[in-house]
């Protein structure tokens, strides 16, 4: 994706993937979403493993639950 766009919604990037089959291998590249009329956008990211290249706005929030689930998968697959 190589985009600079306006979004009518606050949620500009949404990944709602399952725990059993997480989204993998996704690359977000040079994305800059702004809200129509100004303001910040946000990303909703559930069970997704992705890579950023260049400027990507908004980015997925990092939270302890996602990090712990990733670490748990790493430990159980070793």
C-alpha positions, 0 to 999 in steps of 0.5 A, a space after each residue: 500500500 502506498 497511500 495518503 488519504 483522508 478517512 471519514 472515520 477515526 478507525 482508518 486501519 482495522 485488522 480483526 484476525 482470529 487467535 487461531 489463524 492470525 494475520 501474518 506477513 502483512 507489510 504496511 508501507 508509506 501510509 498517512 491517513 488523516 481525518 476529514 476535517 482534521 484530527 488523528 486516526 487510529 488503528 485497531 489490530 487484533 492478532 496480526 503480525 505486521 511490518 512497517 516500511 517508511 512512514 505509517 500513520 496510524 500504527 497499531 497500538 502495542 499492548 501487553 496482551 498482544 505481546 504476551 500472546 506472541 511470546 507465549 506462541 514463541 515459547 510453545 513452538 520451541 
